[in-house]
Amino acid sequence: MSELVEEIYENRFSGLENYRNNVWKTLITDYFSRWIKYDSFVLDLGCGYGEFINNISRCKTFAMDLNPNCKKYLKKETTFFMQNCSKEWSMDSNFLDLIFTSNFFEHLSSKKSLEDTINEAYRCLKPGGKLIALGPNISVLKGNYWDFWDHHIPISDQSIKELMEIKNFEIEVLIPRFLPYNMVRIKKRPLWMVSTYLKFPLAWRIFGKQFLIVGKKVT
């Protein structure tokens, strides 16, 4: 399985590493930083090449992925877990302040795998800790959702909300249309466009194809 993941990453993202890193630096600075507190314990779930977690500072950072190549792209101070996220995570309960995941849940092999992953996320978060998930919204994309070979689970903003509520998360933010679909099969955009886009939520309703959800562990 890890060999297939490695091949898909290489084929899909090769040559885009610097661009993706700069886009994520902008996304974090201009938007996601509101949820990243000083000295917190942060996990990038399905970390890919570390574009999110590498741009986090003044935190204890962790990353999880099945692709063994991910480790070489991560900052040396980041602890890397190469494992199936639907199995028990190699960390204590009530350990993390924040879990972030982007365009990952749809790649899991089954709904059961996603449920088990959400269970582990809840277990490992501290009370008050947050799970932030970003992903393609099948209710918006329709058939285009399946344009990637490794998309397995159909997820909408409402279905992920329902699952997280079933697993006892309190939903704090739910945006059905947030970012555009992907940065892979489009030409590179100037970074100022990313920053400007984030400032105009009305544009999200037109161009947004990904949901954003933030859930809090309440107990």
Backbone as a chain_set.jsonl record, in Angstrom:
{"seq": "MSELVEEIYENRFSGLENYRNNVWKTLITDYFSRWIKYDSFVLDLGCGYGEFINNISRCKTFAMDLNPNCKKYLKKETTFFMQNCSKEWSMDSNFLDLIFTSNFFEHLSSKKSLEDTINEAYRCLKPGGKLIALGPNISVLKGNYWDFWDHHIPISDQSIKELMEIKNFEIEVLIPRFLPYNMVRIKKRPLWMVSTYLKFPLAWRIFGKQFLIVGKKVT", "coords": {"N": [[0.823, -1.21, 0.0], [1.902, 1.275, 0.848], [3.762, 1.639, -1.177], [2.182, 2.201, -3.426], [0.996, 4.61, -2.621], [3.275, 6.186, -2.493], [4.015, 6.278, -5.214], [1.805, 7.629, -6.314], [1.94, 10.143, -5.024], [4.399, 11.062, -6.031], [3.9, 11.214, -8.789], [1.806, 13.045, -8.866], [2.563, 15.4, -7.473], [5.164, 16.119, -8.021], [7.542, 18.566, -8.788], [5.959, 20.632, -7.965], [6.459, 21.307, -5.4], [7.693, 23.606, -4.126], [5.946, 25.656, -4.873], [3.475, 24.771, -3.74], [4.215, 24.786, -1.06], [4.587, 27.527, -0.617], [2.013, 28.476, -1.094], [0.636, 27.289, 1.042], [1.933, 28.506, 3.178], [0.927, 31.077, 2.932], [-1.834, 30.549, 3.292], [-1.86, 29.7, 5.964], [-0.784, 31.925, 7.361], [-2.647, 33.948, 6.704], [-5.115, 32.876, 7.356], [-5.509, 30.246, 8.766], [-3.976, 30.522, 11.051], [-5.349, 31.534, 13.212], [-6.251, 29.432, 14.728], [-4.034, 28.239, 15.744], [-2.18, 27.957, 18.454], [0.346, 29.361, 20.558], [2.998, 27.242, 21.499], [1.544, 24.908, 21.365], [0.513, 21.447, 20.785], [0.624, 20.003, 17.744], [-0.787, 18.097, 15.16], [-0.324, 17.031, 11.865], [-2.367, 15.388, 9.897], [-2.231, 12.874, 7.535], [-0.061, 13.996, 6.106], [1.327, 14.416, 3.714], [3.724, 16.107, 1.821], [4.34, 17.798, 3.834], [3.526, 20.463, 3.729], [1.753, 21.961, 5.291], [2.469, 21.489, 8.09], [5.174, 22.139, 8.129], [5.175, 24.842, 8.014], [4.381, 25.738, 10.431], [5.133, 27.371, 13.406], [6.788, 27.687, 16.604], [5.558, 25.636, 17.994], [4.98, 22.261, 19.141], [5.468, 19.8, 16.883], [3.88, 17.267, 14.884], [3.505, 14.59, 12.532], [1.649, 12.49, 10.295], [1.517, 9.788, 8.051], [1.196, 7.408, 5.35], [3.107, 7.249, 3.41], [6.452, 6.593, 3.075], [8.33, 8.379, 2.107], [7.627, 10.873, 2.956], [8.875, 11.721, 5.283], [11.407, 12.784, 4.694], [10.87, 15.279, 3.752], [9.984, 16.738, 5.86], [10.402, 19.102, 8.583], [13.211, 18.768, 10.742], [12.629, 18.721, 13.45], [10.087, 17.758, 13.643], [8.021, 15.128, 14.673], [7.544, 12.078, 13.116], [5.027, 9.832, 12.176], [4.754, 6.913, 10.553], [2.16, 5.311, 9.584], [-0.934, 3.442, 9.419], [-3.7, 5.397, 9.667], [-6.141, 4.616, 10.669], [-5.705, 2.708, 12.508], [-4.685, 2.168, 15.963], [-3.266, 5.09, 17.268], [0.129, 6.055, 17.826], [0.376, 7.504, 20.323], [-0.403, 9.127, 23.434], [-3.658, 9.341, 25.052], [-5.554, 12.408, 25.171], [-3.555, 14.217, 24.334], [-2.957, 15.97, 22.193], [-3.32, 19.348, 20.988], [-4.293, 20.33, 18.616], [-5.476, 19.002, 15.581], [-4.87, 18.845, 12.209], [-6.098, 18.363, 8.945], [-5.964, 17.942, 5.456], [-7.571, 17.434, 2.427], [-7.628, 14.607, 2.645], [-9.294, 12.657, 3.987], [-11.012, 11.584, 2.043], [-9.418, 9.805, 0.74], [-9.149, 7.557, 2.232], [-9.755, 4.04, 2.731], [-12.316, 3.08, 3.286], [-15.586, 3.769, 4.761], [-15.586, 2.792, 7.323], [-12.862, 2.901, 7.979], [-12.553, 5.673, 8.048], [-14.283, 6.325, 10.189], [-12.937, 5.018, 12.29], [-10.586, 6.478, 12.29], [-11.489, 9.041, 13.014], [-12.331, 8.41, 15.583], [-9.853, 7.907, 16.821], [-8.691, 10.4, 16.557], [-10.324, 11.909, 18.257], [-9.802, 10.637, 20.7], [-7.097, 11.265, 21.111], [-6.967, 14.025, 21.224], [-6.806, 16.79, 23.462], [-9.209, 17.766, 25.983], [-11.229, 20.322, 24.718], [-9.549, 20.578, 22.605], [-9.013, 20.822, 19.016], [-10.236, 19.606, 15.862], [-9.484, 20.199, 12.609], [-10.687, 20.011, 9.414], [-10.296, 19.849, 5.962], [-11.585, 19.459, 2.726], [-12.523, 18.011, -0.51], [-15.804, 18.673, -1.651], [-18.363, 16.625, -2.296], [-20.996, 17.22, -2.845], [-20.902, 19.571, -4.17], [-19.044, 19.221, -6.226], [-19.964, 17.017, -7.669], [-19.758, 14.652, -10.252], [-17.083, 15.225, -10.839], [-15.685, 14.813, -8.576], [-14.569, 12.302, -8.616], [-12.328, 12.396, -10.185], [-9.789, 11.855, -9.387], [-7.765, 9.054, -8.947], [-7.405, 7.836, -6.484], [-9.495, 8.577, -4.829], [-11.87, 7.441, -2.61], [-13.987, 7.515, -0.728], [-17.124, 9.069, -0.724], [-17.644, 12.328, 0.34], [-19.422, 14.911, 1.863], [-20.057, 18.298, 3.013], [-22.116, 18.069, 4.847], [-22.2, 15.345, 5.482], [-19.711, 14.857, 6.695], [-19.967, 16.541, 8.859], [-22.106, 15.298, 10.213], [-20.937, 12.828, 10.891], [-18.819, 13.66, 12.588], [-20.265, 14.825, 14.645], [-21.65, 12.564, 15.595], [-19.501, 11.277, 16.703], [-19.054, 12.814, 18.88], [-17.925, 15.365, 18.634], [-18.103, 18.888, 18.943], [-19.379, 21.1, 16.683], [-17.807, 23.894, 15.481], [-17.217, 25.527, 13.3], [-18.477, 25.519, 10.014], [-18.079, 25.468, 6.699], [-19.399, 25.148, 3.664], [-18.432, 25.768, 1.093], [-15.268, 26.581, 0.484], [-12.148, 26.671, -0.2], [-10.9, 26.62, -3.653], [-10.942, 23.667, -5.845], [-8.437, 22.128, -6.332], [-4.793, 22.251, -6.517], [-3.384, 21.052, -8.48], [-4.036, 20.295, -11.193], [-4.089, 22.733, -12.473], [-2.794, 25.875, -13.657], [-0.066, 27.561, -12.025], [-0.924, 29.984, -9.618], [-0.503, 33.482, -8.875], [0.739, 34.363, -5.651], [-0.44, 36.521, -4.358], [-3.014, 36.419, -5.223], [-4.095, 34.288, -3.804], [-4.044, 35.275, -1.176], [-5.742, 37.502, -1.488], [-8.138, 36.246, -2.241], [-8.869, 34.92, 0.132], [-9.779, 37.007, 1.651], [-12.272, 37.655, 0.743], [-15.126, 36.369, 1.292], [-17.444, 36.168, -0.276], [-16.515, 35.407, -2.746], [-15.864, 32.807, -2.265], [-18.248, 31.43, -2.427], [-18.607, 31.214, -5.103], [-16.274, 30.122, -6.294], [-15.403, 28.225, -4.476], [-14.89, 24.841, -3.754], [-14.29, 23.075, -1.843], [-15.024, 21.858, 1.402], [-14.804, 23.274, 4.711], [-14.324, 22.356, 8.0], [-14.511, 22.682, 11.498], [-14.109, 21.078, 14.46], [-14.666, 20.64, 17.981], [-13.331, 18.938, 20.772], [-15.239, 18.087, 23.449], [-15.253, 16.838, 25.927]], "CA": [[0.0, 0.0, 0.0], [2.755, 2.453, 0.924], [4.405, 1.812, -2.474], [1.216, 2.873, -4.299], [0.892, 5.991, -2.148], [4.518, 6.845, -2.895], [3.945, 6.516, -6.655], [0.78, 8.643, -6.569], [2.491, 11.424, -4.589], [5.462, 11.467, -6.946], [3.295, 11.567, -10.064], [0.863, 14.169, -8.746], [3.078, 16.621, -6.866], [6.539, 16.397, -8.407], [7.735, 19.85, -9.439], [5.08, 21.64, -7.379], [6.715, 21.367, -3.964], [7.923, 24.973, -3.668], [4.708, 26.41, -5.057], [2.509, 24.344, -2.735], [4.69, 25.253, 0.236], [4.326, 28.966, -0.524], [0.566, 28.65, -0.971], [0.243, 26.938, 2.409], [2.433, 29.554, 4.064], [-0.054, 32.159, 2.843], [-3.081, 30.089, 3.915], [-1.684, 29.675, 7.418], [-0.604, 33.293, 7.844], [-3.825, 34.784, 6.487], [-6.391, 32.29, 7.779], [-5.523, 29.16, 9.747], [-3.21, 30.862, 12.253], [-6.261, 31.85, 14.327], [-6.467, 28.231, 15.537], [-2.734, 27.68, 16.125], [-1.75, 28.673, 19.643], [1.749, 29.232, 20.94], [3.454, 26.109, 22.31], [0.583, 23.808, 21.32], [0.909, 20.194, 20.155], [-0.135, 20.022, 16.493], [-0.598, 16.951, 14.264], [-0.749, 17.106, 10.463], [-2.846, 14.04, 9.59], [-2.125, 12.747, 6.087], [0.755, 15.207, 5.968], [1.916, 14.625, 2.396], [5.102, 16.588, 1.868], [4.535, 18.642, 5.002], [3.332, 21.88, 3.43], [1.111, 22.612, 6.435], [3.187, 21.4, 9.36], [6.473, 22.807, 8.003], [4.978, 26.286, 8.137], [3.945, 26.005, 11.793], [6.27, 27.721, 14.26], [6.576, 27.824, 18.054], [4.691, 24.537, 18.444], [5.502, 20.903, 19.058], [4.807, 19.345, 15.659], [3.803, 15.843, 14.582], [2.948, 14.329, 11.208], [1.307, 11.09, 10.088], [1.245, 9.441, 6.662], [1.645, 6.069, 4.952], [4.201, 7.36, 2.451], [7.722, 6.715, 3.8], [9.098, 9.504, 1.581], [7.218, 12.127, 3.585], [9.777, 12.099, 6.369], [12.548, 13.582, 4.231], [10.411, 16.638, 3.456], [9.556, 17.38, 7.095], [11.41, 19.714, 9.435], [13.845, 17.738, 11.564], [12.041, 18.678, 14.784], [8.752, 17.163, 13.575], [7.948, 13.682, 14.894], [6.792, 11.474, 12.013], [4.445, 8.505, 12.371], [4.38, 6.251, 9.312], [1.23, 4.271, 9.998], [-2.335, 3.504, 9.014], [-4.34, 6.281, 10.653], [-7.338, 3.992, 11.232], [-5.246, 1.873, 13.616], [-4.398, 2.964, 17.158], [-2.154, 6.005, 17.079], [1.238, 5.862, 18.764], [0.456, 8.625, 21.256], [-1.314, 8.998, 24.569], [-4.924, 10.06, 25.038], [-5.521, 13.792, 25.664], [-2.168, 14.621, 24.076], [-2.834, 16.999, 21.163], [-4.166, 20.538, 21.021], [-4.871, 20.586, 17.295], [-5.239, 18.09, 14.453], [-5.234, 19.45, 10.927], [-6.007, 17.445, 7.807], [-6.425, 18.567, 4.22], [-7.692, 16.564, 1.254], [-7.118, 13.313, 3.085], [-10.313, 11.692, 4.373], [-11.588, 10.931, 0.86], [-8.471, 8.798, 0.262], [-9.211, 6.363, 3.073], [-10.271, 2.909, 1.957], [-13.713, 2.772, 3.578], [-16.202, 4.582, 5.809], [-15.124, 2.243, 8.609], [-11.538, 3.474, 8.22], [-12.741, 7.064, 8.448], [-14.839, 6.331, 11.542], [-11.877, 4.653, 13.232], [-9.656, 7.609, 12.32], [-12.122, 10.089, 13.817], [-12.271, 7.936, 16.967], [-8.497, 8.115, 17.313], [-8.49, 11.848, 16.676], [-11.016, 12.342, 19.475], [-9.076, 10.097, 21.855], [-5.784, 11.883, 21.287], [-7.099, 15.449, 21.497], [-7.125, 17.246, 24.806], [-10.512, 18.447, 26.076], [-11.115, 21.651, 24.13], [-8.737, 20.498, 21.396], [-9.79, 20.964, 17.791], [-9.954, 18.913, 14.608], [-9.789, 21.01, 11.432], [-10.643, 19.17, 8.215], [-10.553, 20.499, 4.68], [-11.653, 18.409, 1.714], [-13.442, 18.221, -1.632], [-17.206, 18.514, -1.282], [-19.001, 15.92, -3.399], [-22.274, 17.846, -3.159], [-20.595, 20.677, -5.076], [-18.255, 18.739, -7.361], [-20.675, 15.974, -8.405], [-18.909, 13.608, -10.837], [-15.672, 15.606, -10.859], [-15.081, 14.31, -7.335], [-13.883, 11.033, -8.878], [-11.265, 12.592, -11.168], [-8.54, 11.335, -8.83], [-7.862, 7.596, -8.856], [-7.386, 7.366, -5.096], [-10.658, 8.993, -4.043], [-12.65, 6.244, -2.321], [-15.186, 7.784, 0.068], [-17.809, 10.329, -1.046], [-17.843, 13.126, 1.542], [-19.946, 16.27, 1.712], [-19.978, 19.06, 4.258], [-23.123, 17.576, 5.785], [-21.876, 13.993, 5.951], [-18.604, 14.912, 7.655], [-20.546, 17.157, 10.06], [-22.873, 14.288, 10.932], [-20.011, 11.855, 11.476], [-18.1, 14.259, 13.705], [-21.224, 14.972, 15.753], [-21.855, 11.227, 16.145], [-18.304, 10.965, 17.49], [-19.056, 13.725, 20.04], [-17.335, 16.671, 18.398], [-18.969, 20.061, 18.846], [-18.99, 21.795, 15.459], [-17.643, 25.341, 15.677], [-17.215, 26.18, 11.983], [-18.773, 24.663, 8.867], [-18.162, 26.259, 5.475], [-19.546, 24.183, 2.563], [-17.588, 26.188, -0.031], [-14.148, 27.367, 1.015], [-11.104, 26.823, -1.218], [-11.09, 25.912, -4.933], [-10.81, 22.21, -5.751], [-7.083, 21.612, -6.166], [-3.697, 23.03, -7.093], [-2.585, 20.115, -9.257], [-4.319, 20.338, -12.623], [-4.26, 24.111, -12.881], [-1.52, 26.587, -13.672], [0.254, 28.215, -10.769], [-1.492, 31.31, -9.454], [0.306, 34.365, -8.02], [0.374, 34.22, -4.24], [-1.322, 37.605, -3.94], [-4.388, 36.014, -5.512], [-4.522, 33.449, -2.688], [-4.3, 36.165, -0.057], [-6.93, 38.302, -1.803], [-9.286, 35.341, -2.223], [-9.246, 34.645, 1.519], [-10.402, 38.197, 2.228], [-13.579, 37.894, 0.138], [-15.974, 35.181, 1.404], [-18.406, 36.085, -1.377], [-15.86, 34.659, -3.828], [-15.873, 31.386, -1.904], [-19.516, 30.856, -2.885], [-18.51, 30.989, -6.546], [-15.131, 29.285, -6.661], [-15.114, 27.214, -3.464], [-15.322, 23.459, -4.016], [-13.892, 22.273, -0.688], [-15.595, 22.238, 2.691], [-13.939, 23.458, 5.873], [-15.049, 22.078, 9.236], [-13.737, 22.719, 12.729], [-14.83, 20.459, 15.569], [-13.978, 20.706, 19.275], [-13.556, 17.868, 21.745], [-15.901, 18.775, 24.566], [-15.019, 16.15, 27.203]], "C": [[0.854, 1.256, 0.0], [3.465, 2.721, -0.395], [3.48, 2.54, -3.444], [1.082, 4.335, -3.912], [2.103, 6.787, -2.596], [4.482, 7.205, -4.375], [2.953, 7.628, -6.984], [1.305, 10.024, -6.184], [3.501, 11.936, -5.609], [4.878, 11.944, -8.278], [2.493, 12.867, -9.973], [1.531, 15.469, -8.333], [4.503, 16.982, -7.27], [6.631, 17.711, -9.193], [6.9, 20.976, -8.865], [5.387, 21.905, -5.91], [6.869, 22.806, -3.461], [6.661, 25.82, -3.77], [3.692, 26.059, -3.982], [2.922, 24.831, -1.343], [4.384, 26.737, 0.424], [2.841, 29.263, -0.412], [0.129, 28.372, 0.458], [0.763, 27.942, 3.427], [1.458, 30.732, 4.092], [-1.359, 31.777, 3.531], [-2.991, 30.119, 5.44], [-1.601, 31.093, 7.979], [-1.911, 34.08, 7.804], [-5.129, 34.185, 7.009], [-6.264, 31.299, 8.935], [-4.783, 29.478, 11.046], [-4.097, 31.174, 13.448], [-6.488, 30.647, 15.239], [-5.162, 27.63, 16.06], [-2.155, 28.505, 17.268], [-0.281, 28.379, 19.953], [1.977, 28.008, 21.828], [2.46, 24.943, 22.325], [1.161, 22.601, 20.589], [0.006, 19.999, 18.934], [0.241, 18.811, 15.636], [-1.137, 17.278, 12.884], [-1.079, 15.677, 10.033], [-2.948, 13.866, 8.078], [-1.273, 13.885, 5.571], [1.302, 15.453, 4.578], [3.367, 15.047, 2.519], [5.304, 17.674, 2.929], [4.297, 20.121, 4.786], [2.656, 22.63, 4.575], [2.038, 22.637, 7.642], [4.546, 22.091, 9.306], [6.37, 24.323, 8.176], [4.389, 26.691, 9.486], [5.174, 26.298, 12.652], [5.828, 27.804, 15.711], [5.577, 26.81, 18.598], [5.479, 23.243, 18.435], [4.756, 20.219, 17.922], [4.959, 17.849, 15.424], [3.177, 15.686, 13.197], [2.714, 12.839, 11.056], [0.974, 10.865, 8.613], [1.736, 8.016, 6.412], [2.849, 6.108, 4.022], [5.529, 7.547, 3.188], [8.56, 7.893, 3.332], [8.771, 10.822, 2.262], [8.257, 12.631, 4.579], [10.9, 13.016, 5.882], [12.158, 15.019, 3.886], [10.059, 17.414, 4.73], [10.713, 18.064, 7.816], [11.947, 18.673, 10.416], [13.229, 17.628, 12.949], [10.643, 18.073, 14.813], [8.828, 15.652, 13.767], [7.033, 13.073, 13.84], [6.316, 10.077, 12.387], [4.059, 7.949, 11.002], [3.464, 5.078, 9.68], [-0.138, 4.481, 9.354], [-3.098, 4.292, 10.075], [-5.599, 5.683, 11.262], [-6.993, 2.973, 12.325], [-4.906, 2.763, 14.815], [-3.156, 3.818, 16.956], [-1.117, 5.821, 18.185], [1.436, 7.091, 19.639], [-0.613, 8.454, 22.324], [-2.64, 9.703, 24.307], [-4.722, 11.473, 25.596], [-4.14, 14.424, 25.493], [-2.071, 15.855, 23.188], [-3.772, 18.177, 21.406], [-4.91, 20.738, 19.707], [-4.491, 19.473, 16.335], [-5.725, 18.79, 13.202], [-5.113, 18.392, 9.836], [-6.623, 18.089, 6.575], [-6.427, 17.556, 3.086], [-7.149, 15.159, 1.537], [-8.212, 12.282, 3.324], [-10.872, 10.926, 3.179], [-10.683, 9.835, 0.305], [-8.475, 7.523, 1.107], [-10.026, 5.279, 2.375], [-11.751, 2.633, 2.162], [-14.256, 3.744, 4.623], [-15.77, 4.092, 7.196], [-13.748, 2.807, 8.959], [-11.645, 4.919, 8.669], [-13.303, 7.159, 9.864], [-13.765, 6.02, 12.579], [-10.86, 5.781, 13.376], [-10.203, 8.742, 13.175], [-12.119, 9.697, 15.299], [-10.894, 8.195, 17.58], [-8.193, 9.6, 17.486], [-9.116, 12.359, 17.97], [-10.265, 11.878, 20.72], [-7.814, 10.904, 22.14], [-5.839, 13.387, 21.514], [-7.335, 15.693, 22.984], [-8.559, 17.771, 24.836], [-10.365, 19.905, 25.622], [-10.256, 21.686, 22.884], [-9.602, 20.466, 20.149], [-9.278, 20.079, 16.663], [-10.412, 19.819, 13.477], [-9.628, 20.124, 10.207], [-11.075, 19.979, 7.001], [-10.596, 19.404, 3.629], [-12.64, 18.714, 0.614], [-14.864, 17.851, -1.243], [-17.969, 17.887, -2.449], [-20.347, 16.538, -3.776], [-22.104, 19.033, -4.1], [-19.957, 20.163, -6.366], [-18.986, 17.739, -8.254], [-19.662, 14.962, -8.961], [-17.437, 13.936, -10.861], [-14.925, 15.15, -9.605], [-14.207, 13.09, -7.611], [-12.772, 11.165, -9.902], [-9.906, 12.123, -10.674], [-8.713, 9.849, -8.512], [-8.007, 7.108, -7.428], [-8.457, 8.026, -4.234], [-11.575, 7.788, -3.864], [-13.979, 6.532, -1.628], [-15.822, 9.094, -0.391], [-18.136, 11.092, 0.232], [-18.385, 14.498, 1.166], [-19.775, 17.008, 3.028], [-20.949, 18.512, 5.301], [-22.787, 16.185, 6.316], [-20.718, 14.009, 6.948], [-19.068, 15.572, 8.948], [-21.294, 16.108, 10.883], [-21.959, 13.282, 11.609], [-19.306, 12.44, 12.693], [-19.021, 14.476, 14.908], [-21.528, 13.629, 16.399], [-20.704, 10.836, 17.073], [-18.041, 11.992, 18.594], [-18.261, 15.014, 19.855], [-18.424, 17.739, 18.392], [-18.503, 20.889, 17.653], [-18.965, 23.297, 15.705], [-17.715, 26.114, 14.371], [-17.585, 25.149, 10.936], [-18.992, 25.57, 7.657], [-18.245, 25.275, 4.301], [-18.646, 24.482, 1.359], [-16.485, 27.096, 0.509], [-13.101, 27.568, -0.082], [-11.519, 26.198, -2.547], [-10.645, 24.464, -4.818], [-9.388, 21.745, -5.492], [-6.071, 22.539, -6.822], [-2.854, 22.191, -8.039], [-2.79, 20.295, -10.755], [-4.684, 21.743, -13.1], [-2.9, 24.771, -12.924], [-1.305, 27.273, -12.332], [-0.334, 29.626, -10.761], [-0.549, 32.172, -8.622], [-0.188, 34.297, -6.581], [-0.538, 35.339, -3.766], [-2.781, 37.265, -4.212], [-4.942, 35.139, -4.391], [-4.908, 34.32, -1.509], [-5.563, 36.995, -0.275], [-8.192, 37.457, -1.73], [-9.784, 35.108, -0.8], [-9.98, 35.816, 2.17], [-11.823, 38.437, 1.735], [-14.441, 36.625, 0.163], [-17.032, 35.058, 0.312], [-17.827, 35.303, -2.554], [-15.854, 33.167, -3.541], [-17.129, 30.71, -2.458], [-19.506, 30.545, -4.375], [-17.453, 29.943, -6.873], [-14.859, 28.143, -5.675], [-15.706, 25.856, -3.811], [-14.968, 22.525, -2.853], [-14.6, 22.786, 0.567], [-14.476, 22.514, 3.688], [-14.793, 23.224, 7.114], [-14.082, 22.098, 10.409], [-14.598, 22.153, 13.847], [-14.004, 20.479, 16.837], [-14.336, 19.5, 20.125], [-14.081, 18.512, 23.028], [-15.663, 18.102, 25.916], [-13.664, 15.462, 27.199]], "O": [[0.582, 2.196, -0.747], [3.75, 3.873, -0.722], [3.93, 3.4, -4.202], [1.056, 5.207, -4.781], [1.974, 7.932, -3.029], [4.871, 8.31, -4.755], [3.226, 8.474, -7.836], [1.132, 10.98, -6.94], [3.462, 13.102, -6.001], [5.313, 12.958, -8.825], [2.505, 13.682, -10.895], [1.122, 16.539, -8.784], [4.998, 18.045, -6.896], [5.883, 17.929, -10.146], [7.091, 22.139, -9.22], [4.659, 22.643, -5.246], [6.24, 23.183, -2.472], [6.347, 26.6, -2.871], [3.104, 26.953, -3.374], [2.077, 25.24, -0.546], [3.969, 27.155, 1.504], [2.445, 30.197, 0.285], [-0.658, 29.128, 1.028], [0.104, 28.201, 4.434], [1.199, 31.31, 5.148], [-1.93, 32.579, 4.268], [-3.938, 30.517, 6.117], [-2.272, 31.419, 8.958], [-2.243, 34.792, 8.752], [-6.138, 34.884, 7.102], [-6.866, 31.51, 9.988], [-4.951, 28.769, 12.038], [-3.642, 31.087, 14.588], [-6.875, 30.813, 16.395], [-5.189, 26.611, 16.751], [-1.694, 29.628, 17.059], [0.244, 27.307, 19.652], [1.238, 27.774, 22.784], [2.529, 24.084, 23.204], [2.157, 22.707, 19.873], [-1.209, 19.85, 19.063], [1.419, 18.532, 15.414], [-2.268, 17.745, 12.744], [-0.182, 14.859, 9.829], [-3.661, 14.615, 7.41], [-1.699, 14.649, 4.705], [1.706, 16.574, 4.269], [4.147, 14.42, 3.236], [6.313, 18.38, 2.921], [4.793, 20.951, 5.548], [2.951, 23.802, 4.808], [2.353, 23.71, 8.158], [5.026, 22.582, 10.327], [7.364, 24.995, 8.451], [3.955, 27.828, 9.671], [6.148, 25.546, 12.621], [4.644, 27.969, 16.007], [4.843, 27.093, 19.545], [6.525, 23.146, 17.792], [3.536, 20.07, 17.989], [5.994, 17.249, 15.714], [2.416, 16.544, 12.748], [3.456, 12.02, 11.598], [0.244, 11.647, 8.004], [2.57, 7.489, 7.148], [3.541, 5.102, 3.864], [5.716, 8.561, 3.86], [9.419, 8.368, 4.076], [9.536, 11.781, 2.166], [8.483, 13.836, 4.694], [11.296, 13.935, 6.599], [13.027, 15.879, 3.744], [9.859, 18.628, 4.673], [11.866, 17.656, 7.677], [11.207, 17.796, 10.863], [13.29, 16.566, 13.568], [10.071, 17.892, 15.888], [9.61, 14.975, 13.099], [5.888, 13.495, 13.685], [7.095, 9.245, 12.852], [3.14, 8.459, 10.362], [3.932, 3.998, 10.039], [-0.444, 5.548, 8.824], [-3.136, 3.9, 11.241], [-6.086, 6.186, 12.274], [-7.885, 2.44, 12.986], [-4.848, 3.986, 14.681], [-2.116, 3.321, 16.523], [-1.445, 5.477, 19.321], [2.53, 7.653, 19.693], [-1.594, 7.732, 22.14], [-2.726, 10.565, 23.433], [-3.819, 11.701, 26.401], [-3.629, 15.081, 26.4], [-1.201, 16.701, 23.4], [-4.864, 18.023, 21.953], [-6.027, 21.256, 19.692], [-3.335, 19.052, 16.278], [-6.857, 19.27, 13.145], [-4.152, 17.623, 9.805], [-7.683, 18.71, 6.653], [-5.419, 16.904, 2.817], [-6.34, 14.612, 0.787], [-8.069, 11.135, 2.902], [-11.175, 9.738, 3.295], [-11.122, 9.024, -0.51], [-7.866, 6.523, 0.727], [-10.879, 5.569, 1.536], [-12.386, 2.017, 1.306], [-13.496, 4.45, 5.285], [-15.611, 4.887, 8.122], [-13.497, 3.153, 10.113], [-10.919, 5.351, 9.565], [-12.849, 7.986, 10.655], [-13.689, 6.674, 13.619], [-10.334, 6.01, 14.465], [-9.472, 9.336, 13.968], [-11.926, 10.548, 16.167], [-10.789, 8.648, 18.72], [-7.524, 10.004, 18.437], [-8.507, 13.148, 18.692], [-10.11, 12.635, 21.678], [-7.506, 11.19, 23.297], [-4.851, 13.973, 21.957], [-7.983, 14.898, 23.665], [-9.074, 18.185, 23.798], [-9.483, 20.624, 26.09], [-10.225, 22.693, 22.176], [-10.783, 20.125, 20.213], [-8.079, 19.835, 16.523], [-11.59, 20.168, 13.392], [-8.56, 19.553, 9.984], [-12.079, 20.691, 7.022], [-9.746, 18.513, 3.627], [-13.505, 19.576, 0.774], [-15.096, 16.837, -0.585], [-18.196, 18.538, -3.469], [-20.792, 16.392, -4.915], [-23.059, 19.452, -4.753], [-20.292, 20.618, -7.459], [-18.68, 17.617, -9.44], [-18.807, 14.473, -8.223], [-16.608, 13.027, -10.899], [-13.695, 15.108, -9.58], [-13.214, 12.869, -6.918], [-12.31, 10.159, -10.441], [-8.967, 12.007, -11.462], [-9.691, 9.448, -7.882], [-8.652, 6.09, -7.178], [-8.331, 8.03, -3.009], [-12.008, 7.182, -4.844], [-14.981, 5.873, -1.904], [-15.146, 10.121, -0.447], [-18.824, 10.57, 1.11], [-17.87, 15.159, 0.264], [-19.395, 16.415, 4.037], [-20.643, 18.492, 6.493], [-23.062, 15.883, 7.478], [-20.734, 13.267, 7.93], [-18.606, 15.2, 10.027], [-21.136, 16.038, 12.102], [-22.174, 12.921, 12.766], [-19.208, 11.776, 13.725], [-18.598, 14.325, 16.054], [-21.652, 13.549, 17.621], [-20.9, 10.162, 18.084], [-16.953, 12.037, 19.169], [-17.955, 15.688, 20.839], [-19.528, 17.514, 17.895], [-17.355, 21.33, 17.616], [-19.971, 23.894, 16.088], [-18.22, 27.236, 14.339], [-17.073, 24.03, 10.955], [-19.956, 26.334, 7.598], [-17.248, 24.631, 3.978], [-18.162, 23.567, 0.693], [-16.736, 28.225, 0.932], [-13.172, 28.549, -0.821], [-12.398, 25.337, -2.573], [-10.043, 24.071, -3.819], [-9.149, 21.03, -4.518], [-6.416, 23.461, -7.561], [-1.731, 22.571, -8.37], [-1.823, 20.434, -11.503], [-5.489, 21.911, -14.016], [-1.952, 24.29, -12.302], [-2.258, 27.532, -11.597], [-0.257, 30.359, -11.747], [0.14, 31.651, -7.745], [-1.388, 34.187, -6.33], [-1.339, 35.129, -2.855], [-3.679, 37.753, -3.525], [-6.124, 35.233, -4.058], [-5.967, 34.135, -0.909], [-6.36, 37.171, 0.646], [-9.211, 37.912, -1.209], [-10.991, 35.099, -0.557], [-10.719, 35.627, 3.137], [-12.512, 39.32, 2.244], [-14.488, 35.888, -0.822], [-17.473, 33.95, 0.006], [-18.557, 34.619, -3.273], [-15.842, 32.354, -4.465], [-17.082, 29.562, -2.901], [-20.288, 29.724, -4.856], [-17.7, 29.003, -7.629], [-14.154, 27.193, -6.014], [-16.891, 25.748, -4.126], [-15.301, 21.34, -2.872], [-14.751, 23.992, 0.763], [-13.349, 22.046, 3.525], [-15.858, 23.823, 7.262], [-12.966, 21.587, 10.314], [-15.673, 22.673, 14.146], [-12.781, 20.351, 16.786], [-15.495, 19.091, 20.19], [-13.43, 19.379, 23.61], [-15.854, 18.736, 26.954], [-13.289, 14.831, 28.187]]}, "num_chains": 1, "name": "protein.A"}
